[in-house]
Amino acid sequence: LREWPTVEATEELITKKWSRMLGCTATGIRLDDDLAVIDIDVDDEVQIKNILNRLYDAFPDTLGNPDVPLLIRHGGGAKLAIFIRTDEPFSRIASRGWTKPGETVDDGVHKVEIFSSASARQFGAVGPRSFAKDGSIETEYRYKDRSPLDTPKSALPLVTKKRCFEVADIVEEVLDAAGWSPVERTTKGESSVEAKYDLTEDMKFDCKDGVTRTLAELPDAAAAWRVAGQTLRCSAAWLEGPGAKKTERCIIGLDHAGNVFVHEFTTGNHYPVSAAPEARDIKVTDLAQKLKEKGYAPPRLIQVKAGALHELATEAEQALLEAHAPFYVHGGAIKRPVVEEVEASHGHKTKVARLTPATPDMMRDHLSRVANWEKYDLRSKKLVPTDPPRDVAATLLARDGEWKLPKLVGVITTPTLRPDGTILSEPGYDPETRLLLVEPPMLPPIPDQPTRDAALAALGTLDALLAEFPFVNDASRSVALSELITPVVRGAMTLAPLHANTAPEAGTGKSYIVDIASAIVSGQRCPVFAAGHTGEETDKRIGAALMTGQALVSIDNLNGELGGSSVCQAVERPVVDVRVLGQSKNVRVENRATFFANGNNIKLVEDVVRRTILCSLDANMERPEQREFKAKPYDLVIADRGRYIAAALVIVRAYVVAGCPDTLPALASFEDWSRLVRSALVWLGRADPVETQEAARRDDPSKNLFRQFVASWRETSGTDQQLTATELKKLAEEKTNISPFEPKHLELHAALVAIAAPPGRGEISALRLGVWLGERFGQIVDGVKLHGGKDKHTKVNVYWLTETAPHGSGAGEG
């Protein structure tokens, strides 16, 4: 049948035609609402390989994923077709036609066409052979790796309508790079889809940010449109006239005078709509008025003149704001988000984002995009186009504290939760959280009101990733679950506790848990740094990570104690003062990072204890690194990030929708995390991750040393006796009557040596002892409290102990 791609293949039609078409029939695959086919009609083995490699790289989670089956029909030389699922039906999408070097159109036109149910009812042929109209054999089709008969449609790779245009663009880029020549499209074999001529609110545009929107939604696309250079790419058939190809794409825009122009991809023609051929006059002249009604306008015109530097800088910033240019205030500087494609694993690639400080040249580049600049030319005695002056860009960048640009606290590539419990999934700047979401992965549908059962299923999805880890107890497993959930929903909370992983031996899986969490959040392994030899070094490394807007900050390969004021401040402070590397100044950075630490037999010290939840692992093996994670949880996440992101969101969202029942007592400084993540885990039947703090507190070497000191002093001289640091030193150094070298009070002497003796020496320093005691005024351990004050007569600091509870009760220990 001449119309076979679009005719409805009913039983009546088949019966009617069968008897007189024997010998020239074929079986096609029906294209329903979510089934489509990429028909790569390029008869060249080398270019087919290049096209496939580019497609695999561009679609690592679908076409390039070895775990997703590809149903490929081969036939007609090197030509092939790939069956896919799509998110909505569309008119046929096609590249331009191309000819090989040295050939003409008569030798054959090569292109790619993508058909869905809106452009064809079926696609043939299943084979094994297909026949031309006269009954002669045309070609033999084959399915190399799998047959349509044993391939579930649901298993096919998903390629959205929006990204199908990218497929066509990739084919054109490959053929163009190979030196092939583009030719005009023809109308041969076109579907009978009627062209539309009215400008309607449901007409669709592909905007610069990669999101397809209707004309009615274009106010939300203002940023994308303006940054694109005042243009919108049309992906609907309405922009075509009679005789034009129904899938032709054009660019529509406004020039500086506000006139609408059209640029055709196919012919390269660029003309105002008023000069458009009659066949293409489709009421697009109304578009200018429509866009103006929606807030669109031509770019700002800025006239450069002497003596007006401050005014020009103000106008430049206003132009950036009007164009929604990608510049934000972060860490005392104007910065721009940078998105890079990096290797993930097993051939997968992922997008990572960071913030980079704007330079004068970078700013000039963008100022030339968002505004038209002109200056008066004495020779021609008229205003002529010019470039933005570098002084204007430098002045704008120097206006610290005066910027009107939006303030940014971080850049993320993963949807997150807002403080009100709603999901932030739309790319772009979110004023409520002041987070910038870029290049998010596709998520499965998330119900607006997920149930507890849905949360339990989502928790099972995350818990399966941890099945092979040797957790010491259930509370440690809950800490690991929090490590997977907290970075995803971090946008909903002001602060989150430090998540530490410890084990007696290297290779147990401590860093691997963090890598899995990082894979969910960023699609790659977690960047790490070692703790510095001094607190100042660690502070610099943490500050550098915060300055780039890094979502995860991980201190790796710790051995021994984890403490210090720099770690405490970074974890607990929503705003951190960071020293700029190479400069003698500090800047304030809002802290939206999630902190991790990994090491062997970590001992949490002093104030770090209450800021940390601790996951303990023990493989009970001499060489745990020889174990193999058979399920490969990191690879599972990389293959389907969206599934695990959605699981984390559903868990917390379901708890919020349920009204946050049975909320646990708040964890000081981390109330949001305690309410949203900790309480949600307990609500779903898991152990309280905060229970791990008790074990960490018992193992705190600083606390144990204080306990030893108080007990030995109490044993030596009782309570309520006031002593100076010097008198305490003398008491500890008092010798026995038997030996002039043996301390009379061994336990007190040992405690003070550990507290106040300089490294490598056994002599107690009264000065160091006084400083140490001064830092612990008011602390209580085992029912005994340390006091301090000045002697009324000598004006010297004195210290004493008092009983606060019956000895041995443990009351009041903190």
NORKA-V560373 format. One line per field, one symbol per residue. phi: phi as a letter, one per 40 degrees, with the letter a starting at -180 (. if undefined). psi: psi as a letter, one per 30 degrees, with the letter a starting at -180 (. if undefined). A space follows every 50 residues. Layout:
BEGIN
phi = ???
psi = ???
END
This chain:
BEGIN
phi = .ccdcbcccccccccccdcbbdgbbabbccccdbbaaccccbcadccccc ccccccccbccbcccccbcbcbcciggccabbcbbbcacacdbacccbbc dgbbdcchbbabbbbbccbacabbbcgcbbbcccgcccabcabcbabdcb bcdcccccbcddccccdcccccccccccgcbcbccbbcgccccccbbccb cccbbccccgbcbcdcccdcbdccccccggbbccbbcccbbdgcccbcbb bbabcccgccbbbccccgcbacccbcddcbcbgccccdcdccccgcaccc bbccacgbdccccccccccccccfccbacafgacbbcbbbcbcbafgcba bbbabbccbdcccddcccccacbaacbcccfacbcacccccccccccccc gbcccccbbibbbbdbbcdcgcccbcchcbcccfbbcbfcccbcdbccbc cccccccccccccccbcbccccaccccccccccccdcccdccbcabccbb bbacbcgchccccccccccccbgacccbaccccbccccdcccccccccgc cbbbcbfcbhcbahcccdccccbcbbcbcccgbcabbcbcbbcbbbabac fcbcbfccdccbbbcbbacfbcbccccbcccfcccccdcaddcccccccc dcccccccgfcfccdccdgbcccccccdccccdcgcccccdccccccccc ccccccccccccccccbgbgbcbccccccccccdccccbcbcccbdcccc cccccbcddgbbcccccccccccccbdgcbafgbbcbaabccccgbcbba bbcbaddgcgcgca
psi = kegeffkjileeeeeefeeggkfhllklkkjaegklkjjjhjijeeeeee eeeeeeefiffdegjffkkkjkkllhbfklkkklllfllllkklllkkkl kflleffkkklkkjkafffkflkllfafkkklegflkelklljefllffg jkefflkkjleefeeeeeeeeeeeeeffglkklkllgkgllgkkkkfkjl fgkkkjlfggkkllefffefgeeeeefghhlkkkglffgklkflkfgkkl kklkaefgkklkkkeefgkjllefgkkefgjhgfffeeeeeefggllllk kkkklkgheeeeeeeeeeeeeefhliklkkhglklkkkkkklkdlhflll kkklkkkkleeeeeeeefeflkkllkjeefhlklkllkkeeeeeeeffhk ffkflkkkflklgkkaklfgflkjfkkakjeefhkjkkhklkklkjkfik leeeeeeeeeeeeffgegkikeleeeeeeeeeeeeeeegfffkelklkjk kllfllgfgefeeeeeeeeeefgllkklllklfleeeeeeeeeeeefggk ekjkjlhkjbkjaleeeeeeefkfkkkkkkkglhlklkkkjglkklkklk hkjkkbffefgkkkjkkjfhleiffflkjefieeeeeefieeeeeeeeee eeeeeeefghlhklkkjkfheeeeeeeeeeeeegglljfffffeeeeegj eeeeeeeeeeeeeeeegalgjkkleeeeeeeefkllfekffkkeieeeee eeeeegkkkflgkkjeeeeeeeeffgkfkkkhgkkkllakkeefgkklkl klkflkkffgkgk.
END
